[in-house]
Amino acid sequence: MQILDIHTHIFPAVPESALYSLQYGQEPPSGCFCSAGLHPWFLEENATTGFGWLESVALNPSVLAIGEAGIDLLRGPSAEIQERVFTAQAELAERLRKPLIVHMVRGADRILRIRKNLSPDMPWLVHGFRGGAALASQLMDSGMALSFGRRFNAEALRYAGMANLLVETDGQCDIDDVISVVAQSLEVSADDVREAATHNVSRFLGIPVAR
């Protein structure tokens, strides 16, 4: 197992190279590592029935993380509904001992409050982080991890640093493109980024680093 891309919606060409985010109702494709969650954009359609699917599919050993779950104040149902479903998914991640992948758009204060109330043992990751260094500091100080895609705030990326570096495509580009722009911003080699990111993915997911 050598996962590099921590979050994608496109089935990877090399199945074990990425964590594929399942769509609602989907079963894990053969030979692929996945995450499974109820995305805040679609809760009006599946908030009441979707949790049964999630609880079932999350037991599959190929599902390594819960998510993406989250709060998006620009899209989806009311913030109250999103908070309720997000909290339920965070609690499920705790019960199943799996990390949580978080979708966050203008919902940092709410997510930080929920995290403080739950005091989770399992790690949380804000995927596709584009915020500035101040927000990165606030989230990381709370114990959360961040992953970076093709677009990012350079100061936030430098704040996270190689020791905490996670990269993703979100299904929008090639992972080599992400690695290239991240390496340029950090002034390191692409190989250094690849090595750091695969190590940090393994640490986040609680799985061995492939040798």
Disulfide bonds with the S-S distance in Angstrom:
none
